[in-house]
Amino acid sequence: MRSISKLIIFGLLGLVTVSLLSLRQPDIPAVQIKQQLIHQADDLLSEVKLLRATKKDRTQSQLFQQQFRKVRLAYKRLEWATEYFVPLTARQVNGPPVPETELSGLVTQPSGLQVVEQYIFPHPDPNKKQELEHLLSQMEINASEFSAYFQKADLHDWQIMDAVKMEVFRIETIGLNDFDDPLSKRCFAESAAALQSVKEATDHYAPLPDFDPAIRYLQYPATFDLFDRAAFITQYANPLTRSLQTLKTKLKLPDVRYNRLLNQDAATLFDKNAFNRNAFTAELGDSATTEKIALGKKLFFDTMLSGNGKRSCASCHQPNLAFTDGLIKNLDVTGKRMIRRNTPSLINAALQPAQFYDLRAPSLEDQVMSVIQNKEEMHGDMLLTTNKLWRDSSYRKLFSLTYPQKDRIRIDTFEVMNALASYVRSLTALNSRFDSYMQGDQHALKNAEIRGFNLFMGKARCATCHYLPLFNSVLPPRYVQIEAEVIGVPQKRNGKRIDPDLGLYSIQGGDFNRHAFKSTTVRNTALTAPYMHNGVFRTLEEVVDFYNKGGGAGTGIRIPNQTLDEAPLQLTKKEKANLIDFIKSLNSHLNHTPS
């Protein structure tokens, strides 16, 4: 599945820049690694120049494709460093082959290896020679920028150790499924090259025995469909990232902190505290506390927030239904008309940088405000609500204790928003049987569920949009960007007409955004039927069948900007059943019992 639009959200999660976060003079291993990177950047530049010099027509298509693969391998050897230190240039070299929309509305046009790939496979497109030459010219400039950057940059040990672990996470999540090479199909060889480069960098500190077995496993894989991704992650990748974290601890490196979703101390992607539920707060002071959660929970179940005093948040987000309502679409606050979209689960909503199907809310606080004041959903008035809360002695006491301030005379709107958002942040649960399996409990999953996971990550192509381990559309391993996709959801089940909801297009514009929606998490979906933004599919079987046919375009719907590959997946009946078995293993339980 291809990405269509990504909200680039930096803020407190801002890019790590050498100039701002360097603490001292470069370390000796870092100096040696810097020379390695300069050499690899020069190699990449040389390979790009050779690609530009290769004849671009069908008579030399095999030679051109072979040289293209060499360019990709050269980039993969450098990837761990470019993605960490110069991510914007890295995005130009190996970003998605579709436009990207930023929060400001600025659209970045695609460029780089993934676009080139589309022009040369299965054969060079004779109508794209001019565009291809422009792309390769720009790629040569970008490769030169890599070389210039590493010649001038002062690298530090703590940054390098962070970057190499991130690269292993990148391989686990998007390196084993042809995410960025769907046509050239060399993901295992490229991941092996990337891991070999990480090993060479890490050897400057200490040789780690976990590298070689992992590299060998990638160098001699089964077919793409049969590659055992569950085995690779549990037997090779997890031990490797644990070793990297242990090495970092032994080196006693500076403990430089910055707020991000994936905690810097996470030894694996499946550690119990690997992800920070407060990462997407606007300020550290907005983080959830025990007091805020308790207050937010009380508000969540209180009908006082609605205009007619009859609806609470829990009316649509019911705890016994994984905080959904089990309906295709709920009724509006008058009880007469259906609201616009299906009710999404709130479990793990904190683990994404934008809310709603169309990504229009940049925080949970903004989402709360939008829902309360939405005329269809709650039709509340925050000013009236805060006045009513202030007149209630129990709420007045709770707000005064939770948000202490001198000479308080009212309740602030943001305090209500933050308390409710804090309660939603408490609804974070990554403790399914699947998580237990990945943490080392080999008996937590049945064989059918393991086969389903391997299908999810491989043949079924689910993990190219629902990323490990959150299974939502927040792109690993930075977990900063969130994606929207066009999959061609029909207006009616088995219908040939696309649902009229324009999704992200209504917010951002751009024809490529028509009918684009956030890829919601697959976790707990066994509990949250019906499915899709319009609730059109009743069962997981119907959802899997829809994807198996190639989405809307694959079922005959005319949708020229579909980002889901319309080619059928050709899953067998048993494979579809195994895939659903795995999805059901993703059900989690909350550590506290909601009211």
N, C-alpha and C positions, 0 to 999 in steps of 0.2 A: 504494500500500500504506500502511496506516495503522499508526502505532506503538501498541504496547499498554503496554509497561512500560519505564521507563528507570531505570537505576541512576545516581543523581546522585552523582558522586564528585568531591569538591573537593580536600581535602588540600593538597598542595603546588601543585596546579593551581588553587588557590582563586581566587575572583572578584577581579578588580582593583577595588579600592575607592578612590575619590578621596581619602578621608581618610587612608588608610594609605600610599598611594604617591605622593602629591603631593610635589614636591621644592622648589618655590619659589612665588612669587606668580604669579597667572595671567598668561599671555602675552597680548599685544594681539590677535592673531588669535583666540585662544581666547575672549577676552571677546566679540568680534564674533560668533563662532560660537555662543556661549552665548545671545546675543540671538536668533539664528536659531532655535535649538532651543526657546526659550521661546515664540516666535511659532508654531512648528509644533505644539508641545504644546497651545497654546490652540486652534489650528485643529482638532486632533483632538478636543478636548473639545467644541467647538461642533458638529462633525459627529456625534458620539455623541449629544448632546442632541437634534439634529434627528431622528436615527434613533429615539430613544425617543418622540418626539412624533408620528412617522408611524404611521398606522393599521395595525394588524397583522392583516389578514385578506385573503382572496382578492380582494376588490374593489380593494384597493390593493397587490396583491402586486408588480406591476412597479415601482411607485414606491418601495416598501419595499426591494426588491432593489437598485434604483438608488442609494438612499441608503446602503445597506450597502456597496456598492462604493466610494462616496465615503469612507466611514469607513476601509476597507482602504487606499485610496490615501493618505489622511492619515497612517495609521500607517506605511505603507511609507516615507514621506518622513522619518519620525522613527526608523526601525528601526535604522539604523547606530549611533545613539547609545543608544537604550534597551537594545538587546541587549548593549551593551558596559558601560554604566554602571549600569543598573538591570535586570539580567537576570531577577531573580525576578518583578518586576512585569511585565516583558515576557512572561514565560512565562504569566502570568495573562491577558494580553491576547491573545496569539497562540500559545499553546501547543497541544499535540496534543489532539484531542477524545476522549481516552481516559484512564483513571486512570494515574498515575505512581507507581511504587513506589521508595522510597528505600532506601538500605542499612540504615537503622534499622528498616525495615518500615513506616514511615509512608506512607500512601497519600494522594496529592494528587488530588482530584477535578477533572475537566476543567472549564474555563471559557473564556470569551473568544470571539474571532471565529470560530474553527473550529467551535465548538459551535453558535454562532448560525447559521452557514452551513447546518448540517444541519437546523435547524428551519425554514428559510425557502426552501430550494431543493428541488424545482422550484417549490413554492408554500409559503406560510406554513402550518405545521401548526396547525390550530385547537385541538388538544389540548395545545399547548405554550405557550399565551399566558402563563401564570403563570411558567413556567420562563424564557421569553424575557425577560419584564420583569425578572426577578431578574438574569439575565445582563447585560442592558443597564445596570441600576442599578450593578452591580459594575464594569462597564466604565467607566462615568462616574467612579466613584471612582478607578479606576486611572489614567485619563487625567488626572485632577486631581493625582494623585501625581507623574506625569511633569512636569507644569507646576511643581509645588512643588519638585521635586528640582532641576530645571535653574535655577530662580531662586536657589537657595542654593548650588549646587555650584561649586567652583573647578575648571575644566577646564584641562588642560595640553596643550601642543602634542604631546608624545610620545604621550599617550593618544589624542588625536584622529587622529593619523597611523596609529596601530595600528588604531583602530576603523574608519576608512574603508577600509583595505585588507581588513580582515576582512569588511566588507560586500560588497566585490566577490567575495571568496571565497564568501560566502553565496549570492550570485546565481549563480555558476558551478555550485555543488553542489546547491542545493535551490531555486533561484529560477526555474528554467527548466522545471519538470516538474509544475506544479500541486501541489507538495508540501503547501502550506498553504491551497490554494483549489481542491480537486478538483471542487467543484460550481459555483462561480461562474466558474472558469476564466479568470482574467485575469493569468496569471503574467507575460506579456511586458510588458503595460502597467504592472503593479506594479513589475517589475524596472527598467523605464525610469524610473519615478518615483523609486525608491530611488537609482538611479545619478545622476539629476539632482540630488538633494539632496546626495549625496556630492560631486558636482562643485562645487556652491555653497559647501560647506564648504571644500573644498580650494582654491578660488579665492582665499581669504583669504591663502594662502601664495604661490601661484603658479598661473597658469592652465596646465593640462596639455592639450595638443592631442588626447590619446588618448581623452578623455571623449566628445566629440561624435559621432565615428563609432560608438562602442559604443552610445550612447543611440539614435542613428538606426536602428541594426540591430535594436534591440529594439522601436522604435516602429512599424516597418513589417515585421513578420515574415511568413513564410509561415504555413500552418496549423500547429497544434500538432505534428502528426505529421511535417510536412515541414521544420520549423525545423532549420537546420544548427547543432547545438550544437558540433560539432567545429570548425567555422569560427569561431563566436563566441568560443570559448575561445582558440584558437590565434592568431586574427587581431585580436581586440579585447581580451578580458579579460587575457590574459597580457601584452601590451604595456602595458596600463593599470597592472597591479599592479607591473610593473617600474618604470614611471615614478614611481609612488607611493613605492616603496622608494628610488629615486634621489633624489627630492625630500627624503625623510626624512634621507638621508645628507648632502645639501647644507645642510640646516637645522642640522646638528650638534646634534641634540637629545640630551638626557640618555639614557644607555644603561641604562635600568631593566630588570632581568631578573627573570623568574619562570619557574618550570619548567612547561612545557606541551608537549603532543605536537607541535603545529605550531610550528616555530621562528619566533621573532619577526622574524628577518632574512630569511625566505623571500620571495623576490621573486615567485615563482609557487608554485602547489600542486605543481608537478612538478619543482622544483629537486632536485638529487641529495641534498641534505642537508636537505630541507624538514621531515622528521619525525624526532623525537628518540626513539630506541629505549629510552632510559633514563627517559622521562618518568613512567612509572608505578612507579618505585621508591619505596619508603617513605621513604628518606633518600638524599641525594646520594652518600653513601659506599657505597651499595649498587650504584652504576652498574657496568656491565661494563667490565673492563679486559682487556688482552691476556693477563695472567696468569690472571685468573679464567676467561676463555673457554677457555684451554688446559686448565685443571684440570677445568672443567665438561665439556668434550668427552671427557676421559678417563673421567670418572664416567658419562657418558651411555652409553658402550659397555661398561660394566663390569657383569657379572651379580652382583657382590658386593652390590648394593643390594637384591636380591630375597630373599625369605625362603628359597627353595629353591636359590638360587645358580645358577639356570638362565635367568633372564630379565633383560634390561637394558632401558633406555628405548628403545634402538634396535631391540629385538625387534618393537615395534609402530610406532615412528616411524622408518621406513627411509629413509635419504637418497635412494636411487635412486627412491623413490616420493613425492618431495616431502614426506618425513617423515610419510607415512601407511603403511598396510600392504596396501592393495588388497583388503581383505576387507569383507564386509557388516558383520560384527562379529568381533573376534578372540576366541580362546578365553581362558578365565581361566587363572590361574597353574597350575592342576592339569591343564589340557589337556582337561577333560571337558565344560565348559559354556561357552556364549557369554557374553561380558560384556554389559553393559547397552546400550552405544551404539557407534556407528561411531567409528573412530579419526580425529580431526581432524588436519589439517596443523599443523606448528609454525612454518612459514614465516610471518613477520610477526605471530606471536602476541604479540610485545612491543608491538604497536601497538594495544592494546585494554586498557581499564581493568578488565576482569573476564574470568575464564577459565572454561572448560567450557561446554557447550551451555546449562546452566541458570544460568550466571553466578555460581556459588557461591563461586568463589575470587577475592578482590580483588587478587591479585598472582601473578606467576609463581612466586615462592617458595612461596606457599600451595598452588598447583597441584602443585608438586613434592612437597611433604609429603603432600598428599592421595593422589597416585598411588602413591607408595612404600608408604604404610601401608594402601592399599586392599586388602582381603582377596582380591578377585577379580583385581586387576591385577598387583600385585607382592608383596603380603603381606609387606612388609618391616617392620623395627623400627628406627627411627632411632637409638636408643640402642645396640643391638647393632651396627648398621652403622658408627657413628662409632668404636666400640671396635675393630672389625675394620680400619677404615681407619688408625687410630692404630698398630696393630700392624704395618702394612705400611710398611716403611722408605721406599719411594718416595713413597707418599701423605703420610707424616708430613713429609717434606722439602718436598713441593709445598705443602701447607697452611701450613707454617711460613713459606715464602717469599711466598705469596699473601696470607695474613692474618697479618702479623707481630705477635707479642705477646710480652711478656717472660715468661720462665719458663713456657712452654707445657707443659701436662701432658696435654692431650687435644685432640680436634677437636670443635668446637661444631656442634650440629645446624644452626644457621642458616648456617654456613659452607658446608655441603654443599648446602643449599637455594639459597643465593646463587650458588654456583659453577655449579650446573646451570642456574639461571635466567639467568645471564650467558651461558652457551652458547646458550640459546634466544634471548636478545636478539641474539646475533650472527647468527641466522638471519633477518635482516631484509633484504629485497631488493625494491626498487622500481625495477627496471631492465629492464622488459619492452620489447618493440617499441612497445607503446602509449606507454610513458613517453618513449621516444626521439622518437616523433611529437609528443607534447605539448611536448617540449623544443625542437622546431624542425626535426627531420629529416622532411621531407615525404614521403620515400620509405620510411619505416619501416613504414607500413601500406598494405595494398592497399585499393582502393575498396570491396570487399565488407566489409572489416573496419571501415572508416570508417562505412559504412551501418549496420553492426551496432552501433557505438558510439552513433550517433544514435537507433537503436531502443532500446537499453539505457536511454538518458537520457530518451527520450520515450514513444513509443507502447507499448513493452513494460513501462514503469513499474518497471523493475528498480531504478533509481537512487533511488527513494523509500524504499528499505530498505538497499540496498548502495551506500553513499555514495561519491562521487568524492572523492579519487583512490585511497583505500585499498580501496574496494569491500567494506568490512565494515559493521557497524551502529553505528559510533561517529559520533555526529551532528556534522556540520560547522556552522560553521567553528571552534568551540571545541575539538571533539574531546575532550570530557570525559565526556559521557553515552553510555552504550551501551544499545541497545534489544533487546528480544525481541519476536517476532511469533508470532501464531497463523495458520498457513497451512493446517492440516488435512492433515498428512502421513498417508497411509494405512498401515495395518498391513501390507498386502500390495499389491504392484503391481497397479493396476487394481481394487483392492478398494474396498468401500463402508463399511468400518469404520475409524475413526481409530485410529492407533497408541495403545496404552494408556499410554505414557509421559506423565506429567503435566508434565514439564519444570519451568519456573520455579515452578509452583504448589506443588511439593513443598518448595520453599525459602522462598517468600514468602507462600503462601496467596493468597486472593482469587480468586473465580470467573473474573475476567477474565484471570487468569494460567494457566488450565488449558490444557495443551498448548502453552504458549509456549516458544519456544527462540530463542537468539541467532541472528541472521542472520550466518552465517559469511562470510568473504571469498570473493569470486569469483576473486581472483587465484590462478593455478596450478591451478584446478579441472579443467582438461583432464588433469591428472596425478593426480587424487585420487579417481577413481571407486572404489566406488559412493558415492551421495550421500544426503544428509539424515541426521539424527541416528540413524536406524535402518538406514541403508544400503539403503533400499528401491528406489531407482532406479539402474539399471545404467549409464546413459549420459546425456550432456548432452541428447541429443534427448528422452529421457523426462522430464527435469527441465523443459525448455522447454515440452513438451506439457502437463505438469501445470499450470504457471503460465498457459499460454494458455487453459486451460479454466476458470480461476478458482479454482485450488487445490482443497482438499478439498470445500468447499461447492459449487464449480462442477461437481464430478464426482459429486455426489449424497450426500456424507457429511454427516450432521447435526452441525453444529458452530456453535452460536449466537454464539460469541464470536470467530469468525474475523476477523482484522484485515486480511487480504488481500482486496481487492475481488473478489467472486465473479463479477463480470461477465466474460465471455470477452474476451480481448485481440484476437481476430480477426486474428492474425498469419497471413500467407500462408506457403506452403512456402518461398519464397525468403527472406522476412523471418526465419523461424526459422533458416534456414541461415546467413544473414548474422550473426544474433545469436551463434550458436555460433562463427562465424569470429572475431568480436571477442573473445569469451571466451578463445579459444585464443591470441590475441595478448597476453594478460596473463601468460603464463608468464615467470618471471624466472629468473635464474641467480645463485647465491651467489658472493660475491667470494672465498670460501675453499672449499676442497674438504673436505667432511666425510669422516671415516673410514668 
